[in-house]
Each structure stands twice: as structure tokens, then as C-alpha cells.
Amino acid sequence: MAYKISEDCISCGACESACPQGCISAGDAKFEIDADNCIDCGACAATCPVAAPAQA
């Protein structure tokens, strides 16, 4: 099950650089995860200062 970034995202970009698959990018209001490429590694969740990424 892919991770998803909640509305708690502060758009700091920490998760984008932590993702080994490169499937996180800036969206309009928050960062977004490409669920088709997410491998559920949790690197984004471990890096996020506000715990915005979580398993969907």
C-alpha cells in the first residue's frame, strides 16, 4: 500500500529528496506521491518533520 501525504504537509521538500524511487514531487498545495511507483519503504515518513506521509 502506497504512502500518501496529508494536508499537514508544510512543503519543506525533505520527503522529496529522501525518496529512493523519486516518486515525490511538489503539488499545488503540498507534495504528492506517485502511488504507482511508491515501494512503501517509509523513507519519506522517517524524514518528514510534521509526519505528513502515512500509509494510505
PyMOL Python script that loads the backbone (N, CA, C, O; Angstrom):
from pymol import cmd

cmd.read_pdbstr("""\
ATOM      1  N   MET A   1       0.848  -1.178   0.000  1.00  0.00           N
ATOM      2  CA  MET A   1       0.000   0.000   0.000  1.00  0.00           C
ATOM      3  C   MET A   1       0.895   1.244   0.000  1.00  0.00           C
ATOM      4  O   MET A   1       1.780   1.379   0.845  1.00  0.00           O
ATOM      5  N   ALA A   2       0.665   2.122  -0.925  1.00  0.00           N
ATOM      6  CA  ALA A   2       1.490   3.318  -1.091  1.00  0.00           C
ATOM      7  C   ALA A   2       1.277   4.332   0.033  1.00  0.00           C
ATOM      8  O   ALA A   2       0.230   4.372   0.678  1.00  0.00           O
ATOM      9  N   TYR A   3       2.295   5.136   0.237  1.00  0.00           N
ATOM     10  CA  TYR A   3       2.181   6.238   1.181  1.00  0.00           C
ATOM     11  C   TYR A   3       1.427   7.386   0.529  1.00  0.00           C
ATOM     12  O   TYR A   3       1.401   7.512  -0.695  1.00  0.00           O
ATOM     13  N   LYS A   4       0.820   8.215   1.351  1.00  0.00           N
ATOM     14  CA  LYS A   4       0.114   9.402   0.883  1.00  0.00           C
ATOM     15  C   LYS A   4       0.477  10.548   1.817  1.00  0.00           C
ATOM     16  O   LYS A   4       0.650  10.342   3.018  1.00  0.00           O
ATOM     17  N   ILE A   5       0.592  11.746   1.275  1.00  0.00           N
ATOM     18  CA  ILE A   5       0.946  12.911   2.082  1.00  0.00           C
ATOM     19  C   ILE A   5      -0.320  13.660   2.465  1.00  0.00           C
ATOM     20  O   ILE A   5      -1.128  14.022   1.609  1.00  0.00           O
ATOM     21  N   SER A   6      -0.481  13.888   3.767  1.00  0.00           N
ATOM     22  CA  SER A   6      -1.688  14.546   4.280  1.00  0.00           C
ATOM     23  C   SER A   6      -1.620  16.062   4.126  1.00  0.00           C
ATOM     24  O   SER A   6      -0.616  16.621   3.683  1.00  0.00           O
ATOM     25  N   GLU A   7      -2.695  16.690   4.497  1.00  0.00           N
ATOM     26  CA  GLU A   7      -2.789  18.152   4.457  1.00  0.00           C
ATOM     27  C   GLU A   7      -1.865  18.817   5.472  1.00  0.00           C
ATOM     28  O   GLU A   7      -1.702  20.037   5.452  1.00  0.00           O
ATOM     29  N   ASP A   8      -1.259  18.031   6.355  1.00  0.00           N
ATOM     30  CA  ASP A   8      -0.317  18.570   7.338  1.00  0.00           C
ATOM     31  C   ASP A   8       1.004  18.994   6.705  1.00  0.00           C
ATOM     32  O   ASP A   8       1.827  19.634   7.359  1.00  0.00           O
ATOM     33  N   CYS A   9       1.211  18.642   5.436  1.00  0.00           N
ATOM     34  CA  CYS A   9       2.447  18.945   4.717  1.00  0.00           C
ATOM     35  C   CYS A   9       2.740  20.448   4.748  1.00  0.00           C
ATOM     36  O   CYS A   9       1.865  21.273   4.489  1.00  0.00           O
ATOM     37  N   ILE A  10       3.998  20.781   5.072  1.00  0.00           N
ATOM     38  CA  ILE A  10       4.421  22.191   5.100  1.00  0.00           C
ATOM     39  C   ILE A  10       5.293  22.540   3.892  1.00  0.00           C
ATOM     40  O   ILE A  10       5.904  23.608   3.848  1.00  0.00           O
ATOM     41  N   SER A  11       5.345  21.640   2.922  1.00  0.00           N
ATOM     42  CA  SER A  11       6.088  21.849   1.664  1.00  0.00           C
ATOM     43  C   SER A  11       7.562  22.171   1.870  1.00  0.00           C
ATOM     44  O   SER A  11       8.116  23.034   1.190  1.00  0.00           O
ATOM     45  N   CYS A  12       8.189  21.478   2.804  1.00  0.00           N
ATOM     46  CA  CYS A  12       9.611  21.724   3.072  1.00  0.00           C
ATOM     47  C   CYS A  12      10.517  20.990   2.084  1.00  0.00           C
ATOM     48  O   CYS A  12      11.663  21.392   1.885  1.00  0.00           O
ATOM     49  N   GLY A  13      10.019  19.924   1.465  1.00  0.00           N
ATOM     50  CA  GLY A  13      10.790  19.187   0.482  1.00  0.00           C
ATOM     51  C   GLY A  13      11.673  18.080   1.030  1.00  0.00           C
ATOM     52  O   GLY A  13      12.365  17.415   0.260  1.00  0.00           O
ATOM     53  N   ALA A  14      11.669  17.868   2.323  1.00  0.00           N
ATOM     54  CA  ALA A  14      12.518  16.827   2.919  1.00  0.00           C
ATOM     55  C   ALA A  14      12.178  15.446   2.371  1.00  0.00           C
ATOM     56  O   ALA A  14      13.075  14.641   2.122  1.00  0.00           O
ATOM     57  N   CYS A  15      10.918  15.172   2.185  1.00  0.00           N
ATOM     58  CA  CYS A  15      10.498  13.862   1.694  1.00  0.00           C
ATOM     59  C   CYS A  15      10.926  13.628   0.250  1.00  0.00           C
ATOM     60  O   CYS A  15      11.281  12.509  -0.120  1.00  0.00           O
ATOM     61  N   GLU A  16      10.893  14.666  -0.556  1.00  0.00           N
ATOM     62  CA  GLU A  16      11.242  14.536  -1.964  1.00  0.00           C
ATOM     63  C   GLU A  16      12.676  14.041  -2.129  1.00  0.00           C
ATOM     64  O   GLU A  16      12.938  13.135  -2.920  1.00  0.00           O
ATOM     65  N   SER A  17      13.587  14.627  -1.391  1.00  0.00           N
ATOM     66  CA  SER A  17      14.987  14.221  -1.510  1.00  0.00           C
ATOM     67  C   SER A  17      15.261  12.878  -0.840  1.00  0.00           C
ATOM     68  O   SER A  17      16.249  12.223  -1.171  1.00  0.00           O
ATOM     69  N   ALA A  18      14.416  12.454   0.088  1.00  0.00           N
ATOM     70  CA  ALA A  18      14.613  11.191   0.791  1.00  0.00           C
ATOM     71  C   ALA A  18      14.089   9.985   0.015  1.00  0.00           C
ATOM     72  O   ALA A  18      14.480   8.852   0.296  1.00  0.00           O
ATOM     73  N   CYS A  19      13.223  10.214  -0.941  1.00  0.00           N
ATOM     74  CA  CYS A  19      12.574   9.107  -1.664  1.00  0.00           C
ATOM     75  C   CYS A  19      13.547   8.427  -2.634  1.00  0.00           C
ATOM     76  O   CYS A  19      14.029   9.069  -3.568  1.00  0.00           O
ATOM     77  N   PRO A  20      13.845   7.131  -2.425  1.00  0.00           N
ATOM     78  CA  PRO A  20      14.776   6.434  -3.312  1.00  0.00           C
ATOM     79  C   PRO A  20      14.189   6.166  -4.699  1.00  0.00           C
ATOM     80  O   PRO A  20      14.937   5.908  -5.642  1.00  0.00           O
ATOM     81  N   GLN A  21      12.886   6.222  -4.833  1.00  0.00           N
ATOM     82  CA  GLN A  21      12.224   5.980  -6.118  1.00  0.00           C
ATOM     83  C   GLN A  21      12.016   7.272  -6.911  1.00  0.00           C
ATOM     84  O   GLN A  21      11.696   7.229  -8.099  1.00  0.00           O
ATOM     85  N   GLY A  22      12.196   8.411  -6.257  1.00  0.00           N
ATOM     86  CA  GLY A  22      11.968   9.687  -6.931  1.00  0.00           C
ATOM     87  C   GLY A  22      10.512   9.898  -7.301  1.00  0.00           C
ATOM     88  O   GLY A  22      10.207  10.533  -8.311  1.00  0.00           O
ATOM     89  N   CYS A  23       9.616   9.368  -6.487  1.00  0.00           N
ATOM     90  CA  CYS A  23       8.189   9.457  -6.825  1.00  0.00           C
ATOM     91  C   CYS A  23       7.454  10.550  -6.057  1.00  0.00           C
ATOM     92  O   CYS A  23       6.223  10.570  -6.048  1.00  0.00           O
ATOM     93  N   ILE A  24       8.185  11.461  -5.413  1.00  0.00           N
ATOM     94  CA  ILE A  24       7.562  12.565  -4.699  1.00  0.00           C
ATOM     95  C   ILE A  24       7.903  13.865  -5.416  1.00  0.00           C
ATOM     96  O   ILE A  24       9.056  14.121  -5.765  1.00  0.00           O
ATOM     97  N   SER A  25       6.871  14.678  -5.626  1.00  0.00           N
ATOM     98  CA  SER A  25       7.085  15.960  -6.295  1.00  0.00           C
ATOM     99  C   SER A  25       6.156  17.012  -5.693  1.00  0.00           C
ATOM    100  O   SER A  25       5.162  16.688  -5.044  1.00  0.00           O
ATOM    101  N   ALA A  26       6.503  18.271  -5.923  1.00  0.00           N
ATOM    102  CA  ALA A  26       5.706  19.372  -5.404  1.00  0.00           C
ATOM    103  C   ALA A  26       4.375  19.451  -6.143  1.00  0.00           C
ATOM    104  O   ALA A  26       4.329  19.428  -7.373  1.00  0.00           O
ATOM    105  N   GLY A  27       3.304  19.542  -5.377  1.00  0.00           N
ATOM    106  CA  GLY A  27       1.982  19.744  -5.947  1.00  0.00           C
ATOM    107  C   GLY A  27       1.570  21.185  -5.758  1.00  0.00           C
ATOM    108  O   GLY A  27       2.392  22.022  -5.384  1.00  0.00           O
ATOM    109  N   ASP A  28       0.320  21.483  -6.008  1.00  0.00           N
ATOM    110  CA  ASP A  28      -0.160  22.856  -5.861  1.00  0.00           C
ATOM    111  C   ASP A  28      -0.115  23.343  -4.417  1.00  0.00           C
ATOM    112  O   ASP A  28       0.387  24.433  -4.141  1.00  0.00           O
ATOM    113  N   ALA A  29      -0.641  22.534  -3.496  1.00  0.00           N
ATOM    114  CA  ALA A  29      -0.717  22.955  -2.098  1.00  0.00           C
ATOM    115  C   ALA A  29       0.215  22.175  -1.184  1.00  0.00           C
ATOM    116  O   ALA A  29       0.520  22.622  -0.078  1.00  0.00           O
ATOM    117  N   LYS A  30       0.672  21.006  -1.642  1.00  0.00           N
ATOM    118  CA  LYS A  30       1.527  20.144  -0.833  1.00  0.00           C
ATOM    119  C   LYS A  30       2.273  19.201  -1.755  1.00  0.00           C
ATOM    120  O   LYS A  30       1.990  19.144  -2.952  1.00  0.00           O
ATOM    121  N   PHE A  31       3.223  18.460  -1.205  1.00  0.00           N
ATOM    122  CA  PHE A  31       3.932  17.474  -2.011  1.00  0.00           C
ATOM    123  C   PHE A  31       3.019  16.277  -2.265  1.00  0.00           C
ATOM    124  O   PHE A  31       2.131  15.981  -1.466  1.00  0.00           O
ATOM    125  N   GLU A  32       3.248  15.595  -3.380  1.00  0.00           N
ATOM    126  CA  GLU A  32       2.419  14.457  -3.791  1.00  0.00           C
ATOM    127  C   GLU A  32       3.308  13.239  -4.033  1.00  0.00           C
ATOM    128  O   GLU A  32       4.465  13.371  -4.433  1.00  0.00           O
ATOM    129  N   ILE A  33       2.754  12.054  -3.786  1.00  0.00           N
ATOM    130  CA  ILE A  33       3.450  10.797  -4.025  1.00  0.00           C
ATOM    131  C   ILE A  33       2.788  10.073  -5.184  1.00  0.00           C
ATOM    132  O   ILE A  33       1.568   9.912  -5.207  1.00  0.00           O
ATOM    133  N   ASP A  34       3.590   9.638  -6.145  1.00  0.00           N
ATOM    134  CA  ASP A  34       3.089   8.823  -7.251  1.00  0.00           C
ATOM    135  C   ASP A  34       2.899   7.407  -6.710  1.00  0.00           C
ATOM    136  O   ASP A  34       3.866   6.662  -6.557  1.00  0.00           O
ATOM    137  N   ALA A  35       1.664   7.042  -6.424  1.00  0.00           N
ATOM    138  CA  ALA A  35       1.354   5.761  -5.783  1.00  0.00           C
ATOM    139  C   ALA A  35       1.777   4.567  -6.625  1.00  0.00           C
ATOM    140  O   ALA A  35       2.063   3.503  -6.076  1.00  0.00           O
ATOM    141  N   ASP A  36       1.824   4.715  -7.925  1.00  0.00           N
ATOM    142  CA  ASP A  36       2.214   3.607  -8.801  1.00  0.00           C
ATOM    143  C   ASP A  36       3.694   3.262  -8.670  1.00  0.00           C
ATOM    144  O   ASP A  36       4.091   2.136  -8.973  1.00  0.00           O
ATOM    145  N   ASN A  37       4.511   4.204  -8.225  1.00  0.00           N
ATOM    146  CA  ASN A  37       5.947   3.973  -8.084  1.00  0.00           C
ATOM    147  C   ASN A  37       6.414   3.843  -6.639  1.00  0.00           C
ATOM    148  O   ASN A  37       7.568   3.489  -6.398  1.00  0.00           O
ATOM    149  N   CYS A  38       5.554   4.119  -5.686  1.00  0.00           N
ATOM    150  CA  CYS A  38       5.898   4.035  -4.263  1.00  0.00           C
ATOM    151  C   CYS A  38       6.135   2.573  -3.870  1.00  0.00           C
ATOM    152  O   CYS A  38       5.318   1.704  -4.174  1.00  0.00           O
ATOM    153  N   ILE A  39       7.252   2.310  -3.196  1.00  0.00           N
ATOM    154  CA  ILE A  39       7.588   0.940  -2.778  1.00  0.00           C
ATOM    155  C   ILE A  39       7.381   0.721  -1.276  1.00  0.00           C
ATOM    156  O   ILE A  39       7.846  -0.277  -0.725  1.00  0.00           O
ATOM    157  N   ASP A  40       6.694   1.636  -0.624  1.00  0.00           N
ATOM    158  CA  ASP A  40       6.375   1.517   0.809  1.00  0.00           C
ATOM    159  C   ASP A  40       7.609   1.390   1.702  1.00  0.00           C
ATOM    160  O   ASP A  40       7.586   0.661   2.694  1.00  0.00           O
ATOM    161  N   CYS A  41       8.672   2.091   1.356  1.00  0.00           N
ATOM    162  CA  CYS A  41       9.891   1.972   2.149  1.00  0.00           C
ATOM    163  C   CYS A  41       9.832   2.798   3.440  1.00  0.00           C
ATOM    164  O   CYS A  41      10.518   2.478   4.411  1.00  0.00           O
ATOM    165  N   GLY A  42       9.018   3.854   3.454  1.00  0.00           N
ATOM    166  CA  GLY A  42       8.886   4.681   4.647  1.00  0.00           C
ATOM    167  C   GLY A  42       9.933   5.761   4.798  1.00  0.00           C
ATOM    168  O   GLY A  42       9.948   6.455   5.814  1.00  0.00           O
ATOM    169  N   ALA A  43      10.811   5.927   3.819  1.00  0.00           N
ATOM    170  CA  ALA A  43      11.860   6.948   3.916  1.00  0.00           C
ATOM    171  C   ALA A  43      11.255   8.344   4.044  1.00  0.00           C
ATOM    172  O   ALA A  43      11.774   9.182   4.782  1.00  0.00           O
ATOM    173  N   CYS A  44      10.180   8.588   3.342  1.00  0.00           N
ATOM    174  CA  CYS A  44       9.529   9.903   3.407  1.00  0.00           C
ATOM    175  C   CYS A  44       8.974  10.178   4.799  1.00  0.00           C
ATOM    176  O   CYS A  44       9.128  11.275   5.336  1.00  0.00           O
ATOM    177  N   ALA A  45       8.331   9.175   5.372  1.00  0.00           N
ATOM    178  CA  ALA A  45       7.746   9.333   6.705  1.00  0.00           C
ATOM    179  C   ALA A  45       8.819   9.543   7.765  1.00  0.00           C
ATOM    180  O   ALA A  45       8.631  10.316   8.705  1.00  0.00           O
ATOM    181  N   ALA A  46       9.938   8.856   7.609  1.00  0.00           N
ATOM    182  CA  ALA A  46      11.030   8.979   8.585  1.00  0.00           C
ATOM    183  C   ALA A  46      11.701  10.349   8.524  1.00  0.00           C
ATOM    184  O   ALA A  46      12.283  10.800   9.510  1.00  0.00           O
ATOM    185  N   THR A  47      11.621  11.009   7.378  1.00  0.00           N
ATOM    186  CA  THR A  47      12.299  12.287   7.174  1.00  0.00           C
ATOM    187  C   THR A  47      11.412  13.492   7.471  1.00  0.00           C
ATOM    188  O   THR A  47      11.917  14.554   7.832  1.00  0.00           O
ATOM    189  N   CYS A  48      10.124  13.344   7.326  1.00  0.00           N
ATOM    190  CA  CYS A  48       9.183  14.470   7.442  1.00  0.00           C
ATOM    191  C   CYS A  48       9.125  15.029   8.874  1.00  0.00           C
ATOM    192  O   CYS A  48       8.909  14.276   9.824  1.00  0.00           O
ATOM    193  N   PRO A  49       9.320  16.352   9.027  1.00  0.00           N
ATOM    194  CA  PRO A  49       9.296  16.949  10.364  1.00  0.00           C
ATOM    195  C   PRO A  49       7.888  17.071  10.963  1.00  0.00           C
ATOM    196  O   PRO A  49       7.754  17.314  12.162  1.00  0.00           O
ATOM    197  N   VAL A  50       6.845  16.907  10.151  1.00  0.00           N
ATOM    198  CA  VAL A  50       5.478  17.034  10.672  1.00  0.00           C
ATOM    199  C   VAL A  50       4.658  15.761  10.492  1.00  0.00           C
ATOM    200  O   VAL A  50       3.439  15.788  10.659  1.00  0.00           O
ATOM    201  N   ALA A  51       5.307  14.646  10.153  1.00  0.00           N
ATOM    202  CA  ALA A  51       4.655  13.342   9.983  1.00  0.00           C
ATOM    203  C   ALA A  51       3.498  13.379   8.986  1.00  0.00           C
ATOM    204  O   ALA A  51       2.459  12.758   9.212  1.00  0.00           O
ATOM    205  N   ALA A  52       3.678  14.103   7.890  1.00  0.00           N
ATOM    206  CA  ALA A  52       2.621  14.179   6.873  1.00  0.00           C
ATOM    207  C   ALA A  52       2.466  12.901   6.046  1.00  0.00           C
ATOM    208  O   ALA A  52       1.336  12.516   5.746  1.00  0.00           O
ATOM    209  N   PRO A  53       3.560  12.225   5.664  1.00  0.00           N
ATOM    210  CA  PRO A  53       3.390  10.982   4.900  1.00  0.00           C
ATOM    211  C   PRO A  53       2.942   9.837   5.795  1.00  0.00           C
ATOM    212  O   PRO A  53       3.476   9.645   6.887  1.00  0.00           O
ATOM    213  N   ALA A  54       1.960   9.081   5.325  1.00  0.00           N
ATOM    214  CA  ALA A  54       1.479   7.913   6.058  1.00  0.00           C
ATOM    215  C   ALA A  54       0.970   6.904   5.054  1.00  0.00           C
ATOM    216  O   ALA A  54       0.616   7.254   3.928  1.00  0.00           O
ATOM    217  N   GLN A  55       0.936   5.649   5.468  1.00  0.00           N
ATOM    218  CA  GLN A  55       0.416   4.632   4.570  1.00  0.00           C
ATOM    219  C   GLN A  55      -1.063   4.870   4.328  1.00  0.00           C
ATOM    220  O   GLN A  55      -1.833   5.105   5.259  1.00  0.00           O
ATOM    221  N   ALA A  56      -1.442   4.806   3.068  1.00  0.00           N
ATOM    222  CA  ALA A  56      -2.846   5.053   2.696  1.00  0.00           C
ATOM    223  C   ALA A  56      -3.692   3.834   2.981  1.00  0.00           C
ATOM    224  O   ALA A  56      -4.898   3.848   2.736  1.00  0.00           O
TER     225      ALA A  56
END
""", "prot")
cmd.dss("prot")
cmd.show_as("cartoon", "prot")
cmd.util.cbc("prot")
cmd.orient("prot")
